[in-house]
Structure formats: C-alpha cells, structure tokens
Amino acid sequence: MRIGNIEIENPVVLAPMAGVTSHPFRAICKEHGDVGLVVTELISSMAIHYKNQKTYGMFDWTESEQPSFCQLFGADPETMAEAARVVVDRGATGVDINMGCWVPKVAKTGAGAALLKDLCQAEAVVKAVVDAVPSVPVTVKVRSGYTQGQLTAVKFARAAANIGAKAIAVHARYASQGFSGVADWDVIAQVKETVGNDIPVIGNGDIETPADALRMLRETGCDGVMIGRAAMGNPWLLGQIRDAIAGEPIRCEPTVEDRVAVARQHASLQVNVQGEGVACRELRGLLGHYFKGVPGATRLRGTLAKESTLDGINRTLDEYLAWYQSHDHDAQLQEALGN
Ligand SMILES: Cc1cc2nc3c(=O)[nH]c(=O)nc-3n(C[C@H](O)[C@H](O)[C@H](O)COP(=O)(O)O)c2cc1C
C-alpha cells in the first residue's frame, strides 16, 4: 500500500484511539505487533492554535514508531492548515483529518463527523491541509455518514481523492450509531469501487481476528485494514493479522508470561511519558485488557484498577504471575470440563 510518498509494506494500521494510542501503546504495537502504520489520538487544531501546553505534550511520536501520522480535528480550514504545519514541523510523517468523531464536544463545533453533514466545508478543510503540508501525505478518516442511512462517505471519498488526500480510512458505521450495531463493510466496498486505484482505502470496523481481516480484504477490495478495540491489550493480534495477509504461518498466541511482561512495559513507558500520577490513572483503563480470558483475570483486573503507583502495579503483576505459575490451570480446566 502506498500512501503518497510513503511505501507501507504491511497494510495493518493501528486505529487512532483517544486515551489509548499515545506513544507508549504505539511503540508497543510496533514492537510486539508488527504494525505498518500508527496514528496518534485525535488532537485539537484549535488547542494547537492557542498553544495549549497539554496539547503540545501530545506530539510524542518518536523515530522508533515511524511512519506515525498525527490526527487533527477542527472545522476551520485555516486553523487546520496552521495545526498541520506545526505537527509536520515537529516530525509527523503524515496528517490524518478526523471526520469520524461524534462526541458532542467535537461534533457541536462542526468538526469530526459533523463535517460529513457539510461536504463543502469538509472539502475546504482537506484542501487547506493538503496545500499547507505538501511534503507529507494527508489522509482522512470518515464514518459512513452522519445520520444513519444517509451515506456520504462514497461521494466524499471521490472529492477527497480529487483534492489531494492520499488515503481514506472508513469506519463503516454512521456517526449517529456510535459503536452500536454491526459495521456495514459494504460501504467500504462502495468507497473502494468509487476511488479505484487512485488512493488506498483502509477498511475499519469490527475486525477481531486474522480471519475477519482476510474477509474484509476479500469482500471489499480495500487496500489496508485498521484495527482499534481488538488491539487494546493485544498488540500480538496486529502481527497475526500481518502474517495472515502475507500468507505466512500465523505467529503463536502470547503466553500469560508475555502478557505480564508487556503490561509491565506499557506501565513503565506510560509513567516515563506522563509521570506516575497521571499515568497510573490512565493505566487503570488500559492494563486490564492484557488479561482478557486468562485464569484469574477478574480479580487481577480489579486489583490493577486500584493501583496508583508503578511499584504497586509491578507488585500486583508479580503476585499474579506467582499465583498463575503455581497452579496447573490445564488440569483445572480439564477437571471443570469433566474430562
Ligand atoms: C477508546 C476509543 C477512542 C477512539 N478515539 C478515536 C480518535 O481519537 N480518532 C478517531 O478517528 N477514531 C477514534 N476511535 C474510533 C476508532 O479509531 C475505530 O474507528 C473504531 O473503534 C472502530 O474500529 P474497531 O471496531 O476496530 O474498534 C476511538 C475508538 C475507541 C474505542
């Protein structure tokens, strides 16, 4: 998959996720998941304009995670252009425009998915950003449309490609659906049919397994797949999807020991970046994902969610591992199954 001047051999993309895809998790996905492209969480162009220091702290991409795109949101073309110049000056390898966020704080300003209700404005934003940062590719992430049943992604994709967007990612749900219902991959197929080979189409929505990713590629003809929720606490999935697409043997599931080690690494990176207080609060919603489906997960998640120091997190993980390794879980499972 080629996005502008960047050749991306591995068409597996980590979805932008607010509160999740900051530097620590992006780096972990690169290292343990073998992902082709990562994207920051959405960043406010207005906050960049006002030089908000917390927002500047979100420019946390590093060499090790390249290519790393910065996702911006905003409804004003000039402010978006200015913000794009700032993040490219700070080393972002591409700029992604958010046209999918439906939360009122964003949509009521006319930004995010609300741009899909006003395609003239949406096109003006894309044009302003494309013109502002000619040295890097500009991409757009859209929903199927704003109001359920009013499909705008297809028409908009054609316009965005004509204006100079270098890829389009489609989360195949309407903004008014939030996360409810099932993603309608047929919309991705329609977008691909419309833009043809002019720009890559990255399909998104409800991929949970390598088989899902292969099915999306087959059924829609899309060029790349974007994985969000299923990658939380499971960076290995991204590598497994890469293997499946490459037609190679799919790498093994992580062991419980792997999960503990990467949760520990995640906690430590997050503390380095954010300081212990903020990091430990954020980690409460993140670390539990590493232990979905493992023995003793409920109790472990409950304990991790109360920890407020890195020492506490590491101690809890040590105790869990000691407990896990001292039990024969296979035998217990066989006994429970009556074998
Ligand atoms: C916690 C969370 C935060 C998200 N934040 C963003 C965001 O900042 N920008 C964006 O374009 N989409 C955001 N999304 C949407 C995802 O990028 C993705 O489109 C959606 O989760 C569907 O993909 P999935 O089924 O693989 O999770 C977010 C989703 C979640 C679950």
The ligand as an SDF file (V2000), in Angstrom:
LIG
                    3D

 31 33  0  0  0  0  0  0  0  0999 V2000
  -11.4340    4.3730   23.1700 C   0  0  0  0  0  0  0  0  0  0  0  0
  -11.5990    4.7880   21.7250 C   0  0  0  0  0  0  0  0  0  0  0  0
  -11.0960    6.0090   21.3280 C   0  0  0  0  0  0  0  0  0  0  0  0
  -11.2170    6.4090   19.9840 C   0  0  0  0  0  0  0  0  0  0  0  0
  -10.6530    7.5840   19.5890 N   0  0  0  0  0  0  0  0  0  0  0  0
  -10.6280    7.8990   18.2610 C   0  0  0  0  0  0  0  0  0  0  0  0
   -9.8800    9.0260   17.8010 C   0  0  0  0  0  0  0  0  0  0  0  0
   -9.2150    9.7370   18.5700 O   0  0  0  0  0  0  0  0  0  0  0  0
   -9.9130    9.3000   16.4600 N   0  0  0  0  0  0  0  0  0  0  0  0
  -10.6130    8.5080   15.5690 C   0  0  0  0  0  0  0  0  0  0  0  0
  -10.6130    8.7890   14.3700 O   0  0  0  0  0  0  0  0  0  0  0  0
  -11.3010    7.4310   15.9930 N   0  0  0  0  0  0  0  0  0  0  0  0
  -11.3030    7.0960   17.2940 C   0  0  0  0  0  0  0  0  0  0  0  0
  -11.9240    5.9480   17.7110 N   0  0  0  0  0  0  0  0  0  0  0  0
  -12.5400    5.0650   16.7000 C   0  0  0  0  0  0  0  0  0  0  0  0
  -11.5380    4.0030   16.2170 C   0  0  0  0  0  0  0  0  0  0  0  0
  -10.4410    4.5970   15.5520 O   0  0  0  0  0  0  0  0  0  0  0  0
  -12.2050    3.0000   15.2580 C   0  0  0  0  0  0  0  0  0  0  0  0
  -12.6900    3.7050   14.1490 O   0  0  0  0  0  0  0  0  0  0  0  0
  -13.3620    2.2600   15.9140 C   0  0  0  0  0  0  0  0  0  0  0  0
  -13.0120    1.7980   17.2050 O   0  0  0  0  0  0  0  0  0  0  0  0
  -13.8290    1.0800   15.0400 C   0  0  0  0  0  0  0  0  0  0  0  0
  -12.7910    0.1580   14.8670 O   0  0  0  0  0  0  0  0  0  0  0  0
  -12.7300   -1.2180   15.7190 P   0  0  0  0  0  0  0  0  0  0  0  0
  -14.0310   -1.9430   15.5020 O   0  0  0  0  0  0  0  0  0  0  0  0
  -11.5390   -1.9550   15.1630 O   0  0  0  0  0  0  0  0  0  0  0  0
  -12.5870   -0.8280   17.1560 O   0  0  0  0  0  0  0  0  0  0  0  0
  -11.8600    5.5560   19.0390 C   0  0  0  0  0  0  0  0  0  0  0  0
  -12.3630    4.3310   19.4790 C   0  0  0  0  0  0  0  0  0  0  0  0
  -12.2320    3.9450   20.7880 C   0  0  0  0  0  0  0  0  0  0  0  0
  -12.7560    2.5960   21.2090 C   0  0  0  0  0  0  0  0  0  0  0  0
  1  2  1  0
  2  3  1  0
  2 30  2  0
  3  4  2  0
  4  5  1  0
  4 28  1  0
  5  6  2  0
  6  7  1  0
  6 13  1  0
  7  8  2  0
  7  9  1  0
  9 10  1  0
 10 11  2  0
 10 12  1  0
 12 13  2  0
 13 14  1  0
 14 15  1  0
 14 28  1  0
 15 16  1  0
 16 17  1  0
 16 18  1  0
 18 19  1  0
 18 20  1  0
 20 21  1  0
 20 22  1  0
 22 23  1  0
 23 24  1  0
 24 25  2  0
 24 26  1  0
 24 27  1  0
 28 29  2  0
 29 30  1  0
 30 31  1  0
M  END
$$$$
